């Protein structure tokens, strides 16, 4: 599907004959697959072509849905790739998610991943797995709304709701209901993270039980009781945030799998 001939500014090879198209010469570029070729090579060009995927950079900050794929489960590729890398080589590391990675490297890799959009560079190039953990935490902290924004109000503010219900069965029922009402991208990503954190908690080498993980992820995943919390409010919110995450991690894994394993093949990073 060629466009009118264009003038070459930067010498590039012709995709048909392989010879370089020199500066200032005319060439043809397919507007569908971006194939570039000499005008004389047009007749030898394959008649069928495949559009090249366009990977747009993600915003530096946004709500979770801005980063989610179009098909379920709606878990951002950045989250999937970080979790996959951590599970591949981090489950023997003591203090996973508690030990900080080098701040500069965390910032650099987060910026690199956001700039790449859907075409993520391999995190296997990151030597320190704690940097990968830091990227994931920093990404979640940087969202305009916390991942568990829908959970924060009914579970940490209102009395007599899920984390305040003494009966575990009633508390679990209330929690399941609140989770199911989250925006789909938030719900799927929360489920994916909970399954991951449960695997971390079960690793004896990590020494990160549910209590420790809740302390790390409570403030990150659960919102505050007000839009602009005071230092005192932040201090008062922290124990409740941790309690919510601990309760979420107490829910059976099958509950979380129901949200992400219907289309599990979509979670395999490319």
NUTORRO-987842 format. One record per residue (C-alpha): residue in one letter; chain; y, z, x. Coordinates in steps of 0.2 Angstrom, whole numbers, padded with zeros to 4 digits. Each point is the difference from the previous one (the first is absolute). Layout:
residues N
<rec><res>a</res><chain>A</chain><north>Y</north><up>Z</up><east>X</east></rec>
...
END
This chain:
residues 270
<rec><res>x</res><chain>A</chain><north>0000</north><up>0000</up><east>0000</east></rec>
<rec><res>x</res><chain>A</chain><north>0013</north><up>-0006</up><east>0013</east></rec>
<rec><res>x</res><chain>A</chain><north>0019</north><up>0003</up><east>-0001</east></rec>
<rec><res>x</res><chain>A</chain><north>0012</north><up>-0013</up><east>0007</east></rec>
<rec><res>x</res><chain>A</chain><north>0000</north><up>-0002</up><east>0019</east></rec>
<rec><res>x</res><chain>A</chain><north>0008</north><up>0014</up><east>0010</east></rec>
<rec><res>x</res><chain>A</chain><north>0007</north><up>0001</up><east>0017</east></rec>
<rec><res>x</res><chain>A</chain><north>-0010</north><up>0011</up><east>0012</east></rec>
<rec><res>x</res><chain>A</chain><north>0011</north><up>0013</up><east>0009</east></rec>
<rec><res>x</res><chain>A</chain><north>-0014</north><up>0009</up><east>0009</east></rec>
<rec><res>x</res><chain>A</chain><north>-0014</north><up>-0011</up><east>0007</east></rec>
<rec><res>x</res><chain>A</chain><north>-0016</north><up>0003</up><east>-0009</east></rec>
<rec><res>x</res><chain>A</chain><north>-0017</north><up>-0008</up><east>0001</east></rec>
<rec><res>x</res><chain>A</chain><north>-0005</north><up>-0013</up><east>-0014</east></rec>
<rec><res>x</res><chain>A</chain><north>-0014</north><up>0008</up><east>-0010</east></rec>
<rec><res>x</res><chain>A</chain><north>-0009</north><up>-0018</up><east>-0002</east></rec>
<rec><res>x</res><chain>A</chain><north>0001</north><up>-0007</up><east>0018</east></rec>
<rec><res>x</res><chain>A</chain><north>0004</north><up>0015</up><east>0010</east></rec>
<rec><res>x</res><chain>A</chain><north>0014</north><up>-0008</up><east>0010</east></rec>
<rec><res>x</res><chain>A</chain><north>0016</north><up>0010</up><east>0001</east></rec>
<rec><res>x</res><chain>A</chain><north>0014</north><up>-0005</up><east>-0012</east></rec>
<rec><res>x</res><chain>A</chain><north>0015</north><up>-0001</up><east>0012</east></rec>
<rec><res>x</res><chain>A</chain><north>0017</north><up>0007</up><east>-0003</east></rec>
<rec><res>x</res><chain>A</chain><north>0011</north><up>-0010</up><east>-0012</east></rec>
<rec><res>x</res><chain>A</chain><north>-0014</north><up>-0011</up><east>-0006</east></rec>
<rec><res>x</res><chain>A</chain><north>-0004</north><up>-0002</up><east>-0019</east></rec>
<rec><res>x</res><chain>A</chain><north>-0015</north><up>0009</up><east>-0007</east></rec>
<rec><res>x</res><chain>A</chain><north>-0008</north><up>0004</up><east>-0017</east></rec>
<rec><res>x</res><chain>A</chain><north>-0004</north><up>0017</up><east>-0006</east></rec>
<rec><res>x</res><chain>A</chain><north>-0011</north><up>0004</up><east>-0015</east></rec>
<rec><res>x</res><chain>A</chain><north>0009</north><up>0011</up><east>-0012</east></rec>
<rec><res>x</res><chain>A</chain><north>-0017</north><up>0008</up><east>-0006</east></rec>
<rec><res>x</res><chain>A</chain><north>-0009</north><up>0004</up><east>0016</east></rec>
<rec><res>x</res><chain>A</chain><north>0014</north><up>-0002</up><east>0013</east></rec>
<rec><res>x</res><chain>A</chain><north>-0010</north><up>-0013</up><east>0010</east></rec>
<rec><res>x</res><chain>A</chain><north>0012</north><up>-0009</up><east>0012</east></rec>
<rec><res>x</res><chain>A</chain><north>-0004</north><up>-0018</up><east>0006</east></rec>
<rec><res>x</res><chain>A</chain><north>0007</north><up>-0016</up><east>0007</east></rec>
<rec><res>x</res><chain>A</chain><north>0006</north><up>-0012</up><east>-0013</east></rec>
<rec><res>x</res><chain>A</chain><north>-0012</north><up>-0013</up><east>0008</east></rec>
<rec><res>x</res><chain>A</chain><north>-0014</north><up>0012</up><east>-0003</east></rec>
<rec><res>x</res><chain>A</chain><north>0003</north><up>0002</up><east>-0018</east></rec>
<rec><res>x</res><chain>A</chain><north>-0014</north><up>-0012</up><east>-0005</east></rec>
<rec><res>x</res><chain>A</chain><north>-0013</north><up>0010</up><east>0010</east></rec>
<rec><res>x</res><chain>A</chain><north>0005</north><up>0017</up><east>-0008</east></rec>
<rec><res>x</res><chain>A</chain><north>-0013</north><up>0008</up><east>-0011</east></rec>
<rec><res>x</res><chain>A</chain><north>0003</north><up>-0002</up><east>-0019</east></rec>
<rec><res>x</res><chain>A</chain><north>-0004</north><up>0017</up><east>-0004</east></rec>
<rec><res>x</res><chain>A</chain><north>0008</north><up>0016</up><east>0007</east></rec>
<rec><res>x</res><chain>A</chain><north>0000</north><up>0018</up><east>-0003</east></rec>
<rec><res>x</res><chain>A</chain><north>0016</north><up>0010</up><east>-0002</east></rec>
<rec><res>x</res><chain>A</chain><north>0003</north><up>0013</up><east>0013</east></rec>
<rec><res>x</res><chain>A</chain><north>0003</north><up>0018</up><east>-0006</east></rec>
<rec><res>x</res><chain>A</chain><north>0017</north><up>0006</up><east>0002</east></rec>
<rec><res>x</res><chain>A</chain><north>0001</north><up>0018</up><east>0005</east></rec>
<rec><res>x</res><chain>A</chain><north>0017</north><up>0008</up><east>-0004</east></rec>
<rec><res>x</res><chain>A</chain><north>0006</north><up>0015</up><east>0009</east></rec>
<rec><res>x</res><chain>A</chain><north>-0001</north><up>0016</up><east>-0011</east></rec>
<rec><res>x</res><chain>A</chain><north>0015</north><up>0010</up><east>-0003</east></rec>
<rec><res>x</res><chain>A</chain><north>0004</north><up>0015</up><east>0012</east></rec>
<rec><res>x</res><chain>A</chain><north>-0001</north><up>0011</up><east>-0015</east></rec>
<rec><res>x</res><chain>A</chain><north>-0005</north><up>-0002</up><east>-0018</east></rec>
<rec><res>x</res><chain>A</chain><north>-0012</north><up>0006</up><east>-0014</east></rec>
<rec><res>x</res><chain>A</chain><north>-0018</north><up>-0001</up><east>0003</east></rec>
<rec><res>x</res><chain>A</chain><north>-0002</north><up>-0015</up><east>-0011</east></rec>
<rec><res>x</res><chain>A</chain><north>0011</north><up>-0010</up><east>0011</east></rec>
<rec><res>x</res><chain>A</chain><north>-0013</north><up>0000</up><east>0014</east></rec>
<rec><res>x</res><chain>A</chain><north>-0016</north><up>-0001</up><east>-0012</east></rec>
<rec><res>x</res><chain>A</chain><north>-0010</north><up>-0016</up><east>-0001</east></rec>
<rec><res>x</res><chain>A</chain><north>-0001</north><up>-0010</up><east>-0016</east></rec>
<rec><res>x</res><chain>A</chain><north>-0018</north><up>0003</up><east>-0004</east></rec>
<rec><res>x</res><chain>A</chain><north>-0009</north><up>0017</up><east>-0002</east></rec>
<rec><res>x</res><chain>A</chain><north>-0002</north><up>0012</up><east>0008</east></rec>
<rec><res>x</res><chain>A</chain><north>0019</north><up>0001</up><east>0003</east></rec>
<rec><res>x</res><chain>A</chain><north>-0001</north><up>0008</up><east>0017</east></rec>
<rec><res>x</res><chain>A</chain><north>0013</north><up>-0007</up><east>0013</east></rec>
<rec><res>x</res><chain>A</chain><north>-0008</north><up>-0009</up><east>0015</east></rec>
<rec><res>x</res><chain>A</chain><north>0009</north><up>0012</up><east>0011</east></rec>
<rec><res>x</res><chain>A</chain><north>-0009</north><up>0015</up><east>-0007</east></rec>
<rec><res>x</res><chain>A</chain><north>-0017</north><up>-0008</up><east>0000</east></rec>
<rec><res>x</res><chain>A</chain><north>0002</north><up>-0006</up><east>0018</east></rec>
<rec><res>x</res><chain>A</chain><north>0006</north><up>0017</up><east>0006</east></rec>
<rec><res>x</res><chain>A</chain><north>-0014</north><up>0009</up><east>-0009</east></rec>
<rec><res>x</res><chain>A</chain><north>-0013</north><up>-0012</up><east>0006</east></rec>
<rec><res>x</res><chain>A</chain><north>0006</north><up>0002</up><east>0018</east></rec>
<rec><res>x</res><chain>A</chain><north>0000</north><up>0019</up><east>-0002</east></rec>
<rec><res>x</res><chain>A</chain><north>-0018</north><up>0000</up><east>-0007</east></rec>
<rec><res>x</res><chain>A</chain><north>-0006</north><up>-0012</up><east>0013</east></rec>
<rec><res>x</res><chain>A</chain><north>0005</north><up>0011</up><east>0015</east></rec>
<rec><res>x</res><chain>A</chain><north>0009</north><up>0016</up><east>-0005</east></rec>
<rec><res>x</res><chain>A</chain><north>-0013</north><up>0011</up><east>-0009</east></rec>
<rec><res>x</res><chain>A</chain><north>-0005</north><up>0008</up><east>0016</east></rec>
<rec><res>x</res><chain>A</chain><north>0019</north><up>0005</up><east>0004</east></rec>
<rec><res>x</res><chain>A</chain><north>0004</north><up>0018</up><east>-0002</east></rec>
<rec><res>x</res><chain>A</chain><north>0016</north><up>0003</up><east>-0011</east></rec>
<rec><res>x</res><chain>A</chain><north>0000</north><up>-0017</up><east>-0007</east></rec>
<rec><res>x</res><chain>A</chain><north>0017</north><up>-0002</up><east>-0010</east></rec>
<rec><res>x</res><chain>A</chain><north>0005</north><up>0017</up><east>0006</east></rec>
<rec><res>x</res><chain>A</chain><north>0003</north><up>-0006</up><east>0019</east></rec>
<rec><res>x</res><chain>A</chain><north>0015</north><up>-0011</up><east>0001</east></rec>
<rec><res>x</res><chain>A</chain><north>0000</north><up>-0017</up><east>0008</east></rec>
<rec><res>x</res><chain>A</chain><north>0014</north><up>-0005</up><east>0011</east></rec>
<rec><res>x</res><chain>A</chain><north>0016</north><up>-0002</up><east>-0011</east></rec>
<rec><res>x</res><chain>A</chain><north>0006</north><up>-0016</up><east>0008</east></rec>
<rec><res>x</res><chain>A</chain><north>-0017</north><up>-0009</up><east>-0001</east></rec>
<rec><res>x</res><chain>A</chain><north>-0001</north><up>0006</up><east>-0018</east></rec>
<rec><res>x</res><chain>A</chain><north>0017</north><up>-0008</up><east>-0004</east></rec>
<rec><res>x</res><chain>A</chain><north>-0004</north><up>-0016</up><east>0010</east></rec>
<rec><res>x</res><chain>A</chain><north>-0017</north><up>-0003</up><east>-0009</east></rec>
<rec><res>x</res><chain>A</chain><north>0007</north><up>0004</up><east>-0017</east></rec>
<rec><res>x</res><chain>A</chain><north>0014</north><up>-0012</up><east>0003</east></rec>
<rec><res>x</res><chain>A</chain><north>-0012</north><up>-0013</up><east>0006</east></rec>
<rec><res>x</res><chain>A</chain><north>-0012</north><up>0002</up><east>-0015</east></rec>
<rec><res>x</res><chain>A</chain><north>0014</north><up>-0001</up><east>-0013</east></rec>
<rec><res>x</res><chain>A</chain><north>0007</north><up>-0015</up><east>0009</east></rec>
<rec><res>x</res><chain>A</chain><north>-0017</north><up>-0009</up><east>-0001</east></rec>
<rec><res>x</res><chain>A</chain><north>-0002</north><up>0003</up><east>-0018</east></rec>
<rec><res>x</res><chain>A</chain><north>-0018</north><up>-0006</up><east>-0005</east></rec>
<rec><res>x</res><chain>A</chain><north>-0004</north><up>-0007</up><east>0017</east></rec>
<rec><res>x</res><chain>A</chain><north>-0003</north><up>0016</up><east>0009</east></rec>
<rec><res>x</res><chain>A</chain><north>-0003</north><up>0001</up><east>0019</east></rec>
<rec><res>x</res><chain>A</chain><north>-0016</north><up>0009</up><east>0005</east></rec>
<rec><res>x</res><chain>A</chain><north>0002</north><up>0019</up><east>0002</east></rec>
<rec><res>x</res><chain>A</chain><north>-0014</north><up>0000</up><east>0012</east></rec>
<rec><res>x</res><chain>A</chain><north>0014</north><up>-0003</up><east>0013</east></rec>
<rec><res>x</res><chain>A</chain><north>0007</north><up>0017</up><east>-0003</east></rec>
<rec><res>x</res><chain>A</chain><north>-0008</north><up>0011</up><east>0013</east></rec>
<rec><res>x</res><chain>A</chain><north>0004</north><up>0017</up><east>-0008</east></rec>
<rec><res>x</res><chain>A</chain><north>-0008</north><up>0002</up><east>-0017</east></rec>
<rec><res>x</res><chain>A</chain><north>0013</north><up>0014</up><east>-0004</east></rec>
<rec><res>x</res><chain>A</chain><north>0013</north><up>-0014</up><east>0000</east></rec>
<rec><res>x</res><chain>A</chain><north>-0009</north><up>-0009</up><east>-0014</east></rec>
<rec><res>x</res><chain>A</chain><north>-0001</north><up>0016</up><east>-0010</east></rec>
<rec><res>x</res><chain>A</chain><north>0019</north><up>0002</up><east>0003</east></rec>
<rec><res>x</res><chain>A</chain><north>0003</north><up>-0018</up><east>-0006</east></rec>
<rec><res>x</res><chain>A</chain><north>-0009</north><up>0004</up><east>-0016</east></rec>
<rec><res>x</res><chain>A</chain><north>0009</north><up>0016</up><east>-0003</east></rec>
<rec><res>x</res><chain>A</chain><north>0017</north><up>-0007</up><east>0004</east></rec>
<rec><res>x</res><chain>A</chain><north>-0003</north><up>-0015</up><east>-0012</east></rec>
<rec><res>x</res><chain>A</chain><north>-0004</north><up>0012</up><east>-0014</east></rec>
<rec><res>x</res><chain>A</chain><north>0014</north><up>0011</up><east>0004</east></rec>
<rec><res>x</res><chain>A</chain><north>0012</north><up>-0015</up><east>0000</east></rec>
<rec><res>x</res><chain>A</chain><north>-0004</north><up>-0005</up><east>-0017</east></rec>
<rec><res>x</res><chain>A</chain><north>0015</north><up>0001</up><east>-0013</east></rec>
<rec><res>x</res><chain>A</chain><north>-0011</north><up>0010</up><east>-0011</east></rec>
<rec><res>x</res><chain>A</chain><north>-0015</north><up>0011</up><east>0006</east></rec>
<rec><res>x</res><chain>A</chain><north>-0017</north><up>-0007</up><east>-0003</east></rec>
<rec><res>x</res><chain>A</chain><north>-0003</north><up>0014</up><east>-0012</east></rec>
<rec><res>x</res><chain>A</chain><north>0017</north><up>0000</up><east>-0009</east></rec>
<rec><res>x</res><chain>A</chain><north>-0009</north><up>0000</up><east>-0017</east></rec>
<rec><res>x</res><chain>A</chain><north>-0010</north><up>0015</up><east>0005</east></rec>
<rec><res>x</res><chain>A</chain><north>0014</north><up>0011</up><east>0007</east></rec>
<rec><res>x</res><chain>A</chain><north>0009</north><up>0004</up><east>-0017</east></rec>
<rec><res>x</res><chain>A</chain><north>-0015</north><up>0005</up><east>-0011</east></rec>
<rec><res>x</res><chain>A</chain><north>-0010</north><up>0008</up><east>0013</east></rec>
<rec><res>x</res><chain>A</chain><north>0013</north><up>0009</up><east>0011</east></rec>
<rec><res>x</res><chain>A</chain><north>0014</north><up>0004</up><east>-0011</east></rec>
<rec><res>x</res><chain>A</chain><north>-0006</north><up>0003</up><east>-0018</east></rec>
<rec><res>x</res><chain>A</chain><north>-0009</north><up>0017</up><east>-0003</east></rec>
<rec><res>x</res><chain>A</chain><north>-0017</north><up>0000</up><east>-0007</east></rec>
<rec><res>x</res><chain>A</chain><north>-0005</north><up>-0017</up><east>0006</east></rec>
<rec><res>x</res><chain>A</chain><north>-0014</north><up>-0006</up><east>0012</east></rec>
<rec><res>x</res><chain>A</chain><north>0003</north><up>0010</up><east>0016</east></rec>
<rec><res>x</res><chain>A</chain><north>0004</north><up>0015</up><east>-0011</east></rec>
<rec><res>x</res><chain>A</chain><north>-0015</north><up>-0001</up><east>-0012</east></rec>
<rec><res>x</res><chain>A</chain><north>-0012</north><up>0014</up><east>0006</east></rec>
<rec><res>x</res><chain>A</chain><north>-0015</north><up>-0009</up><east>-0008</east></rec>
<rec><res>x</res><chain>A</chain><north>-0006</north><up>-0013</up><east>0013</east></rec>
<rec><res>x</res><chain>A</chain><north>-0007</north><up>-0012</up><east>-0013</east></rec>
<rec><res>x</res><chain>A</chain><north>0016</north><up>0000</up><east>-0010</east></rec>
<rec><res>x</res><chain>A</chain><north>0010</north><up>-0002</up><east>0016</east></rec>
<rec><res>x</res><chain>A</chain><north>-0011</north><up>-0015</up><east>0005</east></rec>
<rec><res>x</res><chain>A</chain><north>0002</north><up>-0008</up><east>-0017</east></rec>
<rec><res>x</res><chain>A</chain><north>0019</north><up>0001</up><east>0001</east></rec>
<rec><res>x</res><chain>A</chain><north>0000</north><up>-0007</up><east>0018</east></rec>
<rec><res>x</res><chain>A</chain><north>-0011</north><up>-0015</up><east>-0004</east></rec>
<rec><res>x</res><chain>A</chain><north>0012</north><up>-0003</up><east>-0015</east></rec>
<rec><res>x</res><chain>A</chain><north>0016</north><up>0000</up><east>0011</east></rec>
<rec><res>x</res><chain>A</chain><north>-0008</north><up>-0010</up><east>0014</east></rec>
<rec><res>x</res><chain>A</chain><north>-0006</north><up>-0014</up><east>-0013</east></rec>
<rec><res>x</res><chain>A</chain><north>0018</north><up>-0001</up><east>-0006</east></rec>
<rec><res>x</res><chain>A</chain><north>0008</north><up>-0004</up><east>0017</east></rec>
<rec><res>x</res><chain>A</chain><north>0006</north><up>-0017</up><east>0003</east></rec>
<rec><res>x</res><chain>A</chain><north>-0015</north><up>-0011</up><east>0004</east></rec>
<rec><res>x</res><chain>A</chain><north>0005</north><up>-0003</up><east>0019</east></rec>
<rec><res>x</res><chain>A</chain><north>0003</north><up>0019</up><east>0002</east></rec>
<rec><res>x</res><chain>A</chain><north>-0016</north><up>0005</up><east>-0009</east></rec>
<rec><res>x</res><chain>A</chain><north>-0011</north><up>-0012</up><east>0010</east></rec>
<rec><res>x</res><chain>A</chain><north>0008</north><up>0004</up><east>0017</east></rec>
<rec><res>x</res><chain>A</chain><north>-0001</north><up>0019</up><east>-0004</east></rec>
<rec><res>x</res><chain>A</chain><north>-0018</north><up>-0003</up><east>-0004</east></rec>
<rec><res>x</res><chain>A</chain><north>-0003</north><up>-0009</up><east>0016</east></rec>
<rec><res>x</res><chain>A</chain><north>0009</north><up>0013</up><east>0010</east></rec>
<rec><res>x</res><chain>A</chain><north>-0010</north><up>0015</up><east>-0008</east></rec>
<rec><res>x</res><chain>A</chain><north>-0016</north><up>-0008</up><east>0004</east></rec>
<rec><res>x</res><chain>A</chain><north>0006</north><up>-0003</up><east>0018</east></rec>
<rec><res>x</res><chain>A</chain><north>0006</north><up>0018</up><east>0002</east></rec>
<rec><res>x</res><chain>A</chain><north>-0017</north><up>0007</up><east>-0007</east></rec>
<rec><res>x</res><chain>A</chain><north>-0009</north><up>-0009</up><east>0014</east></rec>
<rec><res>x</res><chain>A</chain><north>0012</north><up>0007</up><east>0012</east></rec>
<rec><res>x</res><chain>A</chain><north>-0003</north><up>0018</up><east>-0007</east></rec>
<rec><res>x</res><chain>A</chain><north>-0019</north><up>-0003</up><east>0002</east></rec>
<rec><res>x</res><chain>A</chain><north>0001</north><up>-0004</up><east>0018</east></rec>
<rec><res>x</res><chain>A</chain><north>-0004</north><up>0016</up><east>0010</east></rec>
<rec><res>x</res><chain>A</chain><north>0009</north><up>-0008</up><east>0016</east></rec>
<rec><res>x</res><chain>A</chain><north>0017</north><up>-0002</up><east>-0009</east></rec>
<rec><res>x</res><chain>A</chain><north>0001</north><up>0019</up><east>-0005</east></rec>
<rec><res>x</res><chain>A</chain><north>0011</north><up>-0006</up><east>-0015</east></rec>
<rec><res>x</res><chain>A</chain><north>-0006</north><up>0008</up><east>-0016</east></rec>
<rec><res>x</res><chain>A</chain><north>0007</north><up>-0002</up><east>-0017</east></rec>
<rec><res>x</res><chain>A</chain><north>0012</north><up>0014</up><east>0003</east></rec>
<rec><res>x</res><chain>A</chain><north>0007</north><up>-0008</up><east>0016</east></rec>
<rec><res>x</res><chain>A</chain><north>0001</north><up>-0017</up><east>-0007</east></rec>
<rec><res>x</res><chain>A</chain><north>0009</north><up>0007</up><east>-0015</east></rec>
<rec><res>x</res><chain>A</chain><north>0013</north><up>0008</up><east>0011</east></rec>
<rec><res>x</res><chain>A</chain><north>0003</north><up>-0017</up><east>0009</east></rec>
<rec><res>x</res><chain>A</chain><north>0000</north><up>-0011</up><east>-0015</east></rec>
<rec><res>x</res><chain>A</chain><north>0008</north><up>0011</up><east>-0014</east></rec>
<rec><res>x</res><chain>A</chain><north>0018</north><up>-0003</up><east>0004</east></rec>
<rec><res>x</res><chain>A</chain><north>-0004</north><up>-0018</up><east>0004</east></rec>
<rec><res>x</res><chain>A</chain><north>-0009</north><up>-0005</up><east>-0016</east></rec>
<rec><res>x</res><chain>A</chain><north>0007</north><up>0012</up><east>-0013</east></rec>
<rec><res>x</res><chain>A</chain><north>0019</north><up>-0001</up><east>-0005</east></rec>
<rec><res>x</res><chain>A</chain><north>0012</north><up>0014</up><east>-0001</east></rec>
<rec><res>x</res><chain>A</chain><north>0006</north><up>0009</up><east>-0016</east></rec>
<rec><res>x</res><chain>A</chain><north>0017</north><up>-0008</up><east>0001</east></rec>
<rec><res>x</res><chain>A</chain><north>0007</north><up>-0016</up><east>0007</east></rec>
<rec><res>x</res><chain>A</chain><north>0010</north><up>0008</up><east>0013</east></rec>
<rec><res>x</res><chain>A</chain><north>-0009</north><up>0016</up><east>0004</east></rec>
<rec><res>x</res><chain>A</chain><north>0009</north><up>0014</up><east>0010</east></rec>
<rec><res>x</res><chain>A</chain><north>-0008</north><up>0008</up><east>0015</east></rec>
<rec><res>x</res><chain>A</chain><north>-0005</north><up>0014</up><east>-0011</east></rec>
<rec><res>x</res><chain>A</chain><north>-0008</north><up>-0011</up><east>-0013</east></rec>
<rec><res>x</res><chain>A</chain><north>-0009</north><up>-0009</up><east>0014</east></rec>
<rec><res>x</res><chain>A</chain><north>-0007</north><up>0016</up><east>0006</east></rec>
<rec><res>x</res><chain>A</chain><north>-0005</north><up>0005</up><east>-0017</east></rec>
<rec><res>x</res><chain>A</chain><north>-0008</north><up>-0017</up><east>-0004</east></rec>
<rec><res>x</res><chain>A</chain><north>-0011</north><up>-0001</up><east>0015</east></rec>
<rec><res>x</res><chain>A</chain><north>-0014</north><up>0012</up><east>-0005</east></rec>
<rec><res>x</res><chain>A</chain><north>-0001</north><up>-0008</up><east>-0017</east></rec>
<rec><res>x</res><chain>A</chain><north>-0001</north><up>-0017</up><east>0008</east></rec>
<rec><res>x</res><chain>A</chain><north>-0014</north><up>0005</up><east>0011</east></rec>
<rec><res>x</res><chain>A</chain><north>-0009</north><up>0008</up><east>-0015</east></rec>
<rec><res>x</res><chain>A</chain><north>0001</north><up>-0017</up><east>-0010</east></rec>
<rec><res>x</res><chain>A</chain><north>-0007</north><up>-0010</up><east>0015</east></rec>
<rec><res>x</res><chain>A</chain><north>-0014</north><up>0013</up><east>0002</east></rec>
<rec><res>x</res><chain>A</chain><north>-0004</north><up>-0001</up><east>-0019</east></rec>
<rec><res>x</res><chain>A</chain><north>0000</north><up>-0019</up><east>0002</east></rec>
<rec><res>x</res><chain>A</chain><north>-0013</north><up>0001</up><east>0014</east></rec>
<rec><res>x</res><chain>A</chain><north>-0010</north><up>0012</up><east>-0010</east></rec>
<rec><res>x</res><chain>A</chain><north>-0004</north><up>-0014</up><east>-0013</east></rec>
<rec><res>x</res><chain>A</chain><north>-0016</north><up>-0009</up><east>0002</east></rec>
<rec><res>x</res><chain>A</chain><north>-0001</north><up>-0016</up><east>0011</east></rec>
<rec><res>x</res><chain>A</chain><north>-0007</north><up>-0010</up><east>-0015</east></rec>
<rec><res>x</res><chain>A</chain><north>0016</north><up>0003</up><east>-0009</east></rec>
<rec><res>x</res><chain>A</chain><north>0010</north><up>-0008</up><east>0014</east></rec>
<rec><res>x</res><chain>A</chain><north>-0012</north><up>-0014</up><east>0003</east></rec>
<rec><res>x</res><chain>A</chain><north>0002</north><up>-0006</up><east>-0018</east></rec>
<rec><res>x</res><chain>A</chain><north>0017</north><up>-0006</up><east>0004</east></rec>
<rec><res>x</res><chain>A</chain><north>-0003</north><up>-0009</up><east>0017</east></rec>
<rec><res>x</res><chain>A</chain><north>-0018</north><up>-0006</up><east>0000</east></rec>
<rec><res>x</res><chain>A</chain><north>0000</north><up>-0012</up><east>-0014</east></rec>
<rec><res>x</res><chain>A</chain><north>0007</north><up>-0013</up><east>0012</east></rec>
<rec><res>x</res><chain>A</chain><north>-0004</north><up>0008</up><east>0017</east></rec>
<rec><res>x</res><chain>A</chain><north>-0001</north><up>-0017</up><east>0009</east></rec>
<rec><res>x</res><chain>A</chain><north>0019</north><up>-0001</up><east>-0002</east></rec>
<rec><res>x</res><chain>A</chain><north>0002</north><up>0015</up><east>0011</east></rec>
<rec><res>x</res><chain>A</chain><north>-0008</north><up>-0008</up><east>0015</east></rec>
<rec><res>x</res><chain>A</chain><north>0014</north><up>-0003</up><east>0013</east></rec>
<rec><res>x</res><chain>A</chain><north>0002</north><up>-0017</up><east>0007</east></rec>
END
